[in-house]
Amino acid sequence: MARLKDLYHSKITPELAKEFGYKSRMAVPRMEKVVISMGLGRATQDKKFLELAKKDLAMITGQMPVACKAKKSVSNFKVREGQETGLKVTVRGARMYEFMDRLISLAIPRVRDFRGLDDNSFDGRGNYSMGLAEQSVFPEINAAKLEFQQGMNITFVTTAKTDREALRLLQLFGMPFKRQES
């Protein structure tokens, strides 16, 4: 079983139940899924970027990404409707916990000039989004063979009803948020 899943069941669930006054273990907020996406504007000119990004994202997440297509044509950006302009992967279950573990313990500490994650990036419904400027912070990616840097968006979807509950859940998982002065 994944290390973070064990941590959730043994320590996080009882602590959240006590802190927020839940009567049932099933009412305690939990992770539902993690969505990793890449916007690839460059892929409209050169399909090689899409293939390289697809390979990198598959190595990072452990499953094949889905191509996202443009809904509208935008002439200023040279994008036609139906053209592949991005990639996304949704990880759930054991893969989600493994990805979170690698992100928290390996990738985030490798980010240059890191001062903590912004705790204002919650959506009001208990979901958190963050961005990474480059994919090379993941240990699966060989920086020497990397042909181009590409950023990615990572969204943590939880069952929490409020941002405060979701923030506490992610803090207990070990997410390094900036310290808030109260």
Phi and psi restraints in degrees (value plus and minus 20) as a CYANA .aco file:
   2 ALA   PHI     -85.5   -45.5
   2 ALA   PSI     124.4   164.4
   3 ARG   PHI     -79.1   -39.1
   3 ARG   PSI     -63.7   -23.7
   4 LEU   PHI     -90.7   -50.7
   4 LEU   PSI     -49.6    -9.6
   5 LYS   PHI     -87.8   -47.8
   5 LYS   PSI     -62.5   -22.5
   6 ASP   PHI     -80.8   -40.8
   6 ASP   PSI     -64.1   -24.1
   7 LEU   PHI     -80.3   -40.3
   7 LEU   PSI     -61.5   -21.5
   8 TYR   PHI     -81.0   -41.0
   8 TYR   PSI     -68.3   -28.3
   9 HIS   PHI     -91.5   -51.5
   9 HIS   PSI     -56.7   -16.7
  10 SER   PHI    -105.3   -65.3
  10 SER   PSI     -58.6   -18.6
  11 LYS   PHI    -137.6   -97.6
  11 LYS   PSI     -63.3   -23.3
  12 ILE   PHI     -90.1   -50.1
  12 ILE   PSI     -65.2   -25.2
  13 THR   PHI     -78.7   -38.7
  13 THR   PSI     -70.4   -30.4
  14 PRO   PHI     -83.4   -43.4
  14 PRO   PSI     -57.1   -17.1
  15 GLU   PHI     -87.7   -47.7
  15 GLU   PSI     -62.8   -22.8
  16 LEU   PHI     -87.3   -47.3
  16 LEU   PSI     -57.8   -17.8
  17 ALA   PHI     -82.3   -42.3
  17 ALA   PSI     -61.4   -21.4
  18 LYS   PHI     -90.3   -50.3
  18 LYS   PSI     -64.0   -24.0
  19 GLU   PHI     -87.0   -47.0
  19 GLU   PSI     -60.7   -20.7
  20 PHE   PHI    -124.7   -84.7
  20 PHE   PSI     -18.5    21.5
  21 GLY   PHI      54.0    94.0
  21 GLY   PSI      16.2    56.2
  22 TYR   PHI     -98.2   -58.2
  22 TYR   PSI     117.9   157.9
  23 LYS   PHI    -106.1   -66.1
  23 LYS   PSI     -52.4   -12.4
  24 SER   PHI    -133.3   -93.3
  24 SER   PSI     127.2   167.2
  25 ARG   PHI     -85.9   -45.9
  25 ARG   PSI     -47.6    -7.6
  26 MET   PHI     -93.4   -53.4
  26 MET   PSI     -39.0     1.0
  27 ALA   PHI    -102.5   -62.5
  27 ALA   PSI     -36.2     3.8
  28 VAL   PHI     -87.5   -47.5
  28 VAL   PSI     113.1   153.1
  29 PRO   PHI     -79.5   -39.5
  29 PRO   PSI     125.6   165.6
  30 ARG   PHI    -162.2  -122.2
  30 ARG   PSI     146.3   186.3
  31 MET   PHI     -95.9   -55.9
  31 MET   PSI     114.8   154.8
  32 GLU   PHI    -121.5   -81.5
  32 GLU   PSI     -69.2   -29.2
  33 LYS   PHI    -184.2  -144.2
  33 LYS   PSI     144.9   184.9
  34 VAL   PHI    -146.2  -106.2
  34 VAL   PSI     108.0   148.0
  35 VAL   PHI    -131.1   -91.1
  35 VAL   PSI     104.0   144.0
  36 ILE   PHI    -132.8   -92.8
  36 ILE   PSI     106.0   146.0
  37 SER   PHI    -154.4  -114.4
  37 SER   PSI     132.4   172.4
  38 MET   PHI    -151.0  -111.0
  38 MET   PSI     108.9   148.9
  39 GLY   PHI    -111.8   -71.8
  39 GLY   PSI     105.2   145.2
  40 LEU   PHI    -140.2  -100.2
  40 LEU   PSI      57.8    97.8
  41 GLY   PHI     -84.4   -44.4
  41 GLY   PSI     -52.4   -12.4
  42 ARG   PHI     -86.2   -46.2
  42 ARG   PSI     -41.9    -1.9
  43 ALA   PHI     -87.1   -47.1
  43 ALA   PSI     -36.9     3.1
  44 THR   PHI     -89.0   -49.0
  44 THR   PSI     -51.4   -11.4
  45 GLN   PHI    -109.9   -69.9
  45 GLN   PSI     -55.2   -15.2
  46 ASP   PHI    -158.5  -118.5
  46 ASP   PSI      95.7   135.7
  47 LYS   PHI     -87.0   -47.0
  47 LYS   PSI     -37.8     2.2
  48 LYS   PHI     -80.6   -40.6
  48 LYS   PSI     -56.9   -16.9
  49 PHE   PHI     -81.7   -41.7
  49 PHE   PSI     -60.9   -20.9
  50 LEU   PHI     -84.0   -44.0
  50 LEU   PSI     -64.1   -24.1
  51 GLU   PHI     -86.5   -46.5
  51 GLU   PSI     -62.1   -22.1
  52 LEU   PHI     -85.2   -45.2
  52 LEU   PSI     -63.3   -23.3
  53 ALA   PHI     -85.7   -45.7
  53 ALA   PSI     -57.8   -17.8
  54 LYS   PHI     -82.8   -42.8
  54 LYS   PSI     -62.0   -22.0
  55 LYS   PHI     -84.9   -44.9
  55 LYS   PSI     -64.2   -24.2
  56 ASP   PHI     -84.1   -44.1
  56 ASP   PSI     -65.0   -25.0
  57 LEU   PHI     -85.6   -45.6
  57 LEU   PSI     -56.0   -16.0
  58 ALA   PHI     -86.3   -46.3
  58 ALA   PSI     -58.3   -18.3
  59 MET   PHI     -87.5   -47.5
  59 MET   PSI     -58.8   -18.8
  60 ILE   PHI     -88.8   -48.8
  60 ILE   PSI     -64.0   -24.0
  61 THR   PHI    -115.7   -75.7
  61 THR   PSI     -42.9    -2.9
  62 GLY   PHI      66.6   106.6
  62 GLY   PSI     -13.3    26.7
  63 GLN   PHI    -165.2  -125.2
  63 GLN   PSI     138.8   178.8
  64 MET   PHI     -93.5   -53.5
  64 MET   PSI     111.6   151.6
  65 PRO   PHI     -94.5   -54.5
  65 PRO   PSI     138.3   178.3
  66 VAL   PHI    -124.1   -84.1
  66 VAL   PSI     115.7   155.7
  67 ALA   PHI     -98.6   -58.6
  67 ALA   PSI     117.1   157.1
  68 CYS   PHI    -122.4   -82.4
  68 CYS   PSI     115.3   155.3
  69 LYS   PHI    -127.4   -87.4
  69 LYS   PSI     130.9   170.9
  70 ALA   PHI     -87.5   -47.5
  70 ALA   PSI     115.2   155.2
  71 LYS   PHI    -103.8   -63.8
  71 LYS   PSI     -49.3    -9.3
  72 LYS   PHI    -151.4  -111.4
  72 LYS   PSI     136.4   176.4
  73 SER   PHI    -105.2   -65.2
  73 SER   PSI     114.5   154.5
  74 VAL   PHI    -149.1  -109.1
  74 VAL   PSI      87.7   127.7
  75 SER   PHI     -87.8   -47.8
  75 SER   PSI     -52.6   -12.6
  76 ASN   PHI     -82.0   -42.0
  76 ASN   PSI     -52.1   -12.1
  77 PHE   PHI    -120.1   -80.1
  77 PHE   PSI     -16.4    23.6
  78 LYS   PHI      37.3    77.3
  78 LYS   PSI      24.2    64.2
  79 VAL   PHI    -135.2   -95.2
  79 VAL   PSI     110.9   150.9
  80 ARG   PHI    -126.6   -86.6
  80 ARG   PSI     131.3   171.3
  81 GLU   PHI     -78.0   -38.0
  81 GLU   PSI     113.7   153.7
  82 GLY   PHI      69.1   109.1
  82 GLY   PSI     -25.9    14.1
  83 GLN   PHI     -97.0   -57.0
  83 GLN   PSI     121.5   161.5
  84 GLU   PHI     -95.0   -55.0
  84 GLU   PSI      98.9   138.9
  85 THR   PHI    -143.7  -103.7
  85 THR   PSI     -17.6    22.4
  86 GLY   PHI    -187.6  -147.6
  86 GLY   PSI     154.3   194.3
  87 LEU   PHI    -155.6  -115.6
  87 LEU   PSI     130.2   170.2
  88 LYS   PHI    -168.2  -128.2
  88 LYS   PSI     132.7   172.7
  89 VAL   PHI    -156.9  -116.9
  89 VAL   PSI     114.3   154.3
  90 THR   PHI    -131.9   -91.9
  90 THR   PSI      99.6   139.6
  91 VAL   PHI    -131.1   -91.1
  91 VAL   PSI     117.4   157.4
  92 ARG   PHI    -153.9  -113.9
  92 ARG   PSI     148.1   188.1
  93 GLY   PHI      43.6    83.6
  93 GLY   PSI    -157.9  -117.9
  94 ALA   PHI     -82.7   -42.7
  94 ALA   PSI     -59.7   -19.7
  95 ARG   PHI     -82.2   -42.2
  95 ARG   PSI     -56.0   -16.0
  96 MET   PHI     -83.6   -43.6
  96 MET   PSI     -66.9   -26.9
  97 TYR   PHI     -85.2   -45.2
  97 TYR   PSI     -58.8   -18.8
  98 GLU   PHI     -85.0   -45.0
  98 GLU   PSI     -62.4   -22.4
  99 PHE   PHI     -83.6   -43.6
  99 PHE   PSI     -65.1   -25.1
 100 MET   PHI     -80.6   -40.6
 100 MET   PSI     -61.2   -21.2
 101 ASP   PHI     -81.6   -41.6
 101 ASP   PSI     -66.2   -26.2
 102 ARG   PHI     -86.6   -46.6
 102 ARG   PSI     -57.3   -17.3
 103 LEU   PHI     -85.1   -45.1
 103 LEU   PSI     -68.4   -28.4
 104 ILE   PHI     -91.2   -51.2
 104 ILE   PSI     -64.3   -24.3
 105 SER   PHI    -111.5   -71.5
 105 SER   PSI     -44.2    -4.2
 106 LEU   PHI    -135.7   -95.7
 106 LEU   PSI     -69.5   -29.5
 107 ALA   PHI     -96.0   -56.0
 107 ALA   PSI     -70.1   -30.1
 108 ILE   PHI     -81.0   -41.0
 108 ILE   PSI     -61.2   -21.2
 109 PRO   PHI     -83.6   -43.6
 109 PRO   PSI     -39.4     0.6
 110 ARG   PHI    -106.9   -66.9
 110 ARG   PSI     -25.1    14.9
 111 VAL   PHI     -91.0   -51.0
 111 VAL   PSI     111.8   151.8
 112 ARG   PHI     -88.6   -48.6
 112 ARG   PSI     122.6   162.6
 113 ASP   PHI      32.2    72.2
 113 ASP   PSI      22.5    62.5
 114 PHE   PHI    -100.7   -60.7
 114 PHE   PSI     108.4   148.4
 115 ARG   PHI    -143.3  -103.3
 115 ARG   PSI      -4.5    35.5
 116 GLY   PHI      90.1   130.1
 116 GLY   PSI     133.6   173.6
 117 LEU   PHI     -99.5   -59.5
 117 LEU   PSI     125.1   165.1
 118 ASP   PHI     -93.7   -53.7
 118 ASP   PSI     104.1   144.1
 119 ASP   PHI    -108.8   -68.8
 119 ASP   PSI      -8.2    31.8
 120 ASN   PHI    -118.3   -78.3
 120 ASN   PSI     -12.4    27.6
 121 SER   PHI    -115.1   -75.1
 121 SER   PSI       7.9    47.9
 122 PHE   PHI    -109.6   -69.6
 122 PHE   PSI     132.5   172.5
 123 ASP   PHI    -115.1   -75.1
 123 ASP   PSI     -18.2    21.8
 124 GLY   PHI      75.5   115.5
 124 GLY   PSI     -30.7     9.3
 125 ARG   PHI    -141.4  -101.4
 125 ARG   PSI      -4.2    35.8
 126 GLY   PHI      69.5   109.5
 126 GLY   PSI      -2.9    37.1
 127 ASN   PHI    -131.9   -91.9
 127 ASN   PSI     124.7   164.7
 128 TYR   PHI    -141.5  -101.5
 128 TYR   PSI     116.1   156.1
 129 SER   PHI    -142.7  -102.7
 129 SER   PSI     122.0   162.0
 130 MET   PHI    -162.9  -122.9
 130 MET   PSI     143.3   183.3
 131 GLY   PHI    -148.2  -108.2
 131 GLY   PSI     130.5   170.5
 132 LEU   PHI    -140.1  -100.1
 132 LEU   PSI     117.6   157.6
 133 ALA   PHI     -96.4   -56.4
 133 ALA   PSI     -43.4    -3.4
 134 GLU   PHI    -169.8  -129.8
 134 GLU   PSI     131.3   171.3
 135 GLN   PHI    -104.6   -64.6
 135 GLN   PSI     -28.1    11.9
 136 SER   PHI     -93.8   -53.8
 136 SER   PSI     -24.9    15.1
 137 VAL   PHI     -94.1   -54.1
 137 VAL   PSI     -35.3     4.7
 138 PHE   PHI    -102.5   -62.5
 138 PHE   PSI     117.5   157.5
 139 PRO   PHI     -86.6   -46.6
 139 PRO   PSI     -39.1     0.9
 140 GLU   PHI     -90.7   -50.7
 140 GLU   PSI     -42.6    -2.6
 141 ILE   PHI    -111.7   -71.7
 141 ILE   PSI     105.1   145.1
 142 ASN   PHI    -104.1   -64.1
 142 ASN   PSI      90.1   130.1
 143 ALA   PHI     -83.3   -43.3
 143 ALA   PSI     -47.5    -7.5
 144 ALA   PHI     -90.4   -50.4
 144 ALA   PSI     -51.6   -11.6
 145 LYS   PHI    -114.3   -74.3
 145 LYS   PSI     -19.4    20.6
 146 LEU   PHI     -90.9   -50.9
 146 LEU   PSI     106.5   146.5
 147 GLU   PHI    -111.2   -71.2
 147 GLU   PSI     -49.1    -9.1
 148 PHE   PHI    -173.1  -133.1
 148 PHE   PSI     129.7   169.7
 149 GLN   PHI    -106.7   -66.7
 149 GLN   PSI     117.9   157.9
 150 GLN   PHI    -160.6  -120.6
 150 GLN   PSI     111.7   151.7
 151 GLY   PHI    -102.4   -62.4
 151 GLY   PSI     148.9   188.9
 152 MET   PHI    -169.3  -129.3
 152 MET   PSI     133.6   173.6
 153 ASN   PHI    -127.3   -87.3
 153 ASN   PSI     118.6   158.6
 154 ILE   PHI    -147.2  -107.2
 154 ILE   PSI     104.6   144.6
 155 THR   PHI    -137.8   -97.8
 155 THR   PSI     106.3   146.3
 156 PHE   PHI    -119.5   -79.5
 156 PHE   PSI      95.4   135.4
 157 VAL   PHI    -120.3   -80.3
 157 VAL   PSI     102.4   142.4
 158 THR   PHI    -139.1   -99.1
 158 THR   PSI     149.5   189.5
 159 THR   PHI    -113.6   -73.6
 159 THR   PSI     -11.6    28.4
 160 ALA   PHI     -85.7   -45.7
 160 ALA   PSI     124.7   164.7
 161 LYS   PHI    -104.5   -64.5
 161 LYS   PSI     -50.2   -10.2
 162 THR   PHI    -145.5  -105.5
 162 THR   PSI     141.9   181.9
 163 ASP   PHI     -86.2   -46.2
 163 ASP   PSI     -53.3   -13.3
 164 ARG   PHI     -83.5   -43.5
 164 ARG   PSI     -62.6   -22.6
 165 GLU   PHI     -85.1   -45.1
 165 GLU   PSI     -62.5   -22.5
 166 ALA   PHI     -86.3   -46.3
 166 ALA   PSI     -60.4   -20.4
 167 LEU   PHI     -80.0   -40.0
 167 LEU   PSI     -65.2   -25.2
 168 ARG   PHI     -85.6   -45.6
 168 ARG   PSI     -60.2   -20.2
 169 LEU   PHI     -80.0   -40.0
 169 LEU   PSI     -68.5   -28.5
 170 LEU   PHI     -88.1   -48.1
 170 LEU   PSI     -54.8   -14.8
 171 GLN   PHI     -82.8   -42.8
 171 GLN   PSI     -61.3   -21.3
 172 LEU   PHI     -88.3   -48.3
 172 LEU   PSI     -47.2    -7.2
 173 PHE   PHI     -93.1   -53.1
 173 PHE   PSI     -37.3     2.7
 174 GLY   PHI      88.9   128.9
 174 GLY   PSI      -8.4    31.6
 175 MET   PHI     -85.5   -45.5
 175 MET   PSI     108.8   148.8
 176 PRO   PHI    -104.7   -64.7
 176 PRO   PSI      63.1   103.1
 177 PHE   PHI    -100.4   -60.4
 177 PHE   PSI     135.4   175.4
 178 LYS   PHI     -86.0   -46.0
 178 LYS   PSI     128.4   168.4
 179 ARG   PHI     -94.0   -54.0
 179 ARG   PSI     110.3   150.3
 180 GLN   PHI    -116.2   -76.2
 180 GLN   PSI     109.3   149.3
 181 GLU   PHI    -104.4   -64.4
 181 GLU   PSI      98.9   138.9
